Amino acid sequence: MSPLERLLQEEIPVRPAPAPGRAPWTPEQQAAHRAGLLDALHNWHWQDDPSLSTTRRHLRLIRTEAA
């Protein structure tokens, strides 16, 4: 059996059913949740981001000409 045939036989993942008894979020709740997430992400950066770091790295990229 080819890899494509194996892939085509796999089931398509679906989202799990919502928890019973839980009402969907209102637009106001969604907006408040989004505002909280955006506030948490504002000015966040990865502490090891080499563009923001002042420490020297042991590895570096050396560009070479393609043959």
N, C-alpha and C positions, 0 to 999 in steps of 0.2 A: 504494500500500500504506500502510495507516495505521500510526502508531507502535506501536499495540498488536500488530498483525500482525507487524511487524518484531521486536518484543520476544519474541513467542511463538515465532518461528523460531530465536532464538538458542539455542546449546547451553548446558546447565546446567553451570557449572563444577564440577569434582570435585577432590577432594584428590589430590595426586600419590601414586603408589605408594611405599611405604617403600623405603629403600635396601636392596638385596639383602645378605643376610648380617648384617643388624643386628637384634638381638633387641629386643623391646619392653622398655620400662623396667619395673623391678620397683616394687612399691608403696613400698619403702624409698627407691629412687632418686627417685621422683616426690616423696615427702615432703621429701627433702633439697633438691631443686631448688626446690620451692615455698618452703621456709624461706629459702633464699638470695635468692629474688626478693622476698619480703616484707621481709627485712632491708634490702635495697637501697632499697626504697620507703619505709621507715619514716622519718617526719619530712622527706620530700623535699618541696620546693616549687619552683615556677617562679620564677626570680629576678626576672622582670618582673611578678609578680603585684601589681596595684595595691593589693590589700588588705594586703599585707605591705611595700610600698615606702614610704619616707619622702620620696621625691623628688616634686616636683610634675609633673603631666602637662600637656601643652599642649592636649590635647583632653579634653573632659568632656561628659557627658550632661546635656542640659537638658530636663527634663520639661515638656511643654506640655499644655494641656487639649485634648481632642479636640473638634472643632467639631460 
